[in-house]
C-alpha cells in the first residue's frame, strides 16, 4: 500500500470507484507534469447524493458535504488515471461551481468541503489556488461541480 492510501485509511476515508464520464470526454488528461481533470459531481453508487440549488433546496452544510464527495470522486479519478495518488506532488488549482439560489453568496464555504479533504490527505501540498463560482444551473441538477489541476512528480 502506498503512502497516500495509508494516510487516507488512517483518517477513516475510503475512496469510491472512479465514476464513469457522463458524456464524450476524458476524465483526466496529463500534459507534461500537470494533470487536468474534467468536472465531477457528488455521485455515490451512480446517484447524486443531493440535487438542487444550495441556499434553496440544500443548506450550505449539505453543499459542503456534496463538495467533499465530489472531491473524493475526483481523487478516485486521479488514482485510476495515475495508478497511485503518491504520484501527486501538489494540488495546484480547484475550480468549483455551486448551483446557487439567486441570493446565495457563500460559495467559498461550500467549496471548503473539497479543500478540507485535500488538506487532510496531502497536508500543505493539498492547499491550492481556488475559485468558487455561483451558477444558475449545473448538469443533472447536481449542486456542485469541481475540476482540478495537480502537479505530478
C-alpha positions in Angstrom: 0.0 0.0 0.0 1.4 3.4 -0.9 1.8 6.4 1.5 -1.3 8.3 0.4 -3.5 5.2 0.6 -2.2 4.6 4.1 -3.0 8.3 5.0 -6.5 8.0 3.6 -7.1 4.8 5.5 -5.7 6.3 8.7 -8.1 9.2 8.7 -11.1 6.9 8.1 -11.8 7.7 4.5 -12.4 5.2 1.7 -12.3 6.3 -1.9 -15.2 5.3 -4.1 -14.7 3.7 -7.5 -13.9 6.3 -10.1 -17.2 7.4 -11.6 -17.7 7.0 -15.4 -17.9 10.0 -17.6 -21.4 11.4 -18.3 -20.8 12.1 -22.0 -18.0 12.1 -24.5 -14.8 13.4 -22.8 -11.8 12.1 -20.9 -11.9 12.1 -17.1 -8.3 13.4 -16.9 -5.6 14.5 -19.2 -1.8 14.7 -18.5 0.2 17.5 -20.2 3.9 17.4 -19.1 3.8 17.4 -15.3 0.2 18.6 -14.9 -3.0 16.6 -14.8 -6.2 18.3 -15.6 -9.5 16.7 -14.5 -12.9 17.1 -16.1 -15.6 18.3 -13.9 -17.0 15.9 -11.4 -20.1 15.8 -9.2 -21.3 14.2 -5.9 -22.4 10.8 -7.2 -22.4 7.9 -4.8 -23.0 4.5 -6.4 -24.2 6.2 -9.6 -26.7 8.5 -7.9 -26.3 12.2 -6.9 -26.2 12.4 -3.1 -28.1 15.7 -3.3 -29.9 17.6 -6.1 -30.8 21.2 -6.4 -29.7 24.7 -5.6 -27.6 25.5 -2.5 -29.5 28.1 -0.5 -32.9 26.9 -1.7 -33.1 23.1 -1.9 -29.9 22.4 0.2 -28.3 24.1 3.1 -24.8 25.4 3.0 -23.7 22.4 5.1 -25.3 20.0 2.7 -23.5 21.8 -0.2 -20.2 21.4 1.7 -20.9 17.6 2.0 -21.6 17.5 -1.7 -18.3 19.3 -2.4 -16.5 16.8 -0.1 -18.0 13.8 -2.0 -17.1 15.5 -5.3 -13.5 15.7 -4.2 -13.4 12.1 -3.2 -14.7 11.2 -6.7 -12.0 13.4 -8.2 -9.3 11.7 -6.2 -10.6 8.3 -7.4 -10.4 9.6 -10.9 -6.9 10.7 -10.4 -5.9 7.4 -8.7 -7.3 5.5 -11.7 -5.6 7.8 -14.2 -2.2 7.9 -12.4 -2.1 4.4 -10.8 -1.3 5.9 -7.5 -2.1 9.2 -5.6 1.6 9.1 -4.5 2.5 10.5 -7.9 0.8 13.8 -7.0 3.4 16.4 -6.0 0.9 19.0 -5.1 -2.6 20.3 -5.8 -2.3 23.4 -8.0 -5.9 24.6 -8.6 -9.5 23.8 -7.8 -12.3 25.3 -9.9 -15.7 24.8 -8.2 -19.2 25.7 -9.4 -22.0 25.8 -7.0 -25.6 25.6 -8.2 -26.8 28.5 -6.2 -30.1 30.1 -5.3 -30.4 33.7 -6.6 -29.4 35.3 -3.3 -26.9 32.7 -2.1 -23.4 34.2 -1.7 -21.4 31.7 0.4 -19.9 29.6 -2.4 -16.4 29.7 -0.8 -17.7 28.0 2.3 -19.4 25.2 0.2 -16.1 24.6 -1.5 -14.3 24.3 1.8 -15.7 20.7 1.9 -13.4 19.9 -1.0 -10.4 21.9 0.2 -10.5 20.4 3.7 -10.3 16.9 2.5 -7.3 17.7 0.4 -5.5 19.3 3.4 -6.4 16.2 5.5 -4.8 13.9 2.9 -1.9 15.9 1.4 -1.2 18.3 4.2 0.4 21.5 2.9 0.6 20.1 -0.6 -3.2 20.0 -0.6 -3.5 23.7 -0.3 -4.2 25.2 -3.7 -5.4 28.2 -5.7 -9.2 28.0 -5.9 -12.2 29.7 -7.5 -15.7 29.2 -6.1 -18.3 30.3 -8.7 -22.1 30.5 -8.2 -24.1 29.4 -11.2 -27.8 29.2 -12.0 -27.7 25.6 -13.3 -25.4 22.6 -13.4 -25.8 19.3 -15.3 -28.3 16.8 -14.0 -29.3 19.1 -11.1 -26.0 18.5 -9.2 -25.4 21.1 -6.5 -21.6 21.2 -7.0 -19.2 20.5 -9.9 -15.5 20.7 -9.4 -12.5 20.3 -11.6 -8.8 20.4 -10.6 -5.2 20.6 -11.7 -2.5 18.7 -9.9 1.3 18.7 -10.5 2.8 15.2 -10.6 6.3 14.1 -9.7 
